[in-house]
C-alpha cells in the first residue's frame, strides 16, 4: 500500500497568515505515515525569491515533498531557489517514491492565469509514460475539466484534448492530480480518476452556496479550515480520502 498526501496552493506571500497556515498543515503531515507529499502549484503568491526561500524552508519533511509551479509562480525564481538552476523553460520533473512515479508537468503560461501544456511538455510526458514500469501519477496545476465555477473554469487548462490523447495511449497512468481551484473536487479525465486538492491559502466559494454574484474579490474564503487529500494505492486500486485540519 502506498499513500500520497496531496495539498495545493500555499501562496507564500511574506505574510504571517500564509506562513502560519502552511506551517500548520506541514506539522500535521509530518505526523502522518505517508510515502510522499505532493504540492500541486502556486507555491508562492508573487513569484519572489524571498517567497521561494520560505517554500524551501517550510515545505520539508522526512518523506519526499514534490513541488510543481502554478500560475502565481515564476519559473526563473523557482529554478534559482528550489532547483539551483537558471532559465525559463517549462519545469517538468520525474520523481519516484513508494513504488510510484510522479510526472510533474508545468502547465503555466508566463504572465497569464490560464494553463497550457506546451508541446515539449506533452512530448516529455509521453516518453515518461512509455518508459514507466510502475503506476504514474500525472500532476499539474491547472484543472483539465470543467469544475462548474465560471471564474475558475475561465482559467483552466487550454488544451485538455492534447493531454487526453497522451494519457489515453498509456497503460501505466494511474490518475491526474491538480490544484488551482482552491476547492476539493473529483471527476474523471481520459478514463482516469481526476482529483483537485483544496487550497491551503484559501477556499473557493461555490456558486450554488451563495446568492451573491461571485467575483474574484469575494469568491475566496480566507478563514476556512485547511484541506488535503490522501490518495491510497493498493493492488492497483486508488482510493482518495478528503480531510480537513483546523487552521
Secondary structure by P-SEA (a helix, b strand, c coil): cbbbbccccccccccaaaaaaaaaaaaaaaaccccbbbbcccccccccaaaaaaaaaccccccbbbbbbcccccaaaaaaccccccccccbbbbbbccccccccccccccccccccccaaaaaaaaaaaaacccbbbbbbcccccccccaaaaacccccaaaaaaaaaacccccbbbbcccccccccccccbbbbbbbbccbbbbccccccccccccccccccccbbbbbbbbcccbbbbbbbcccc
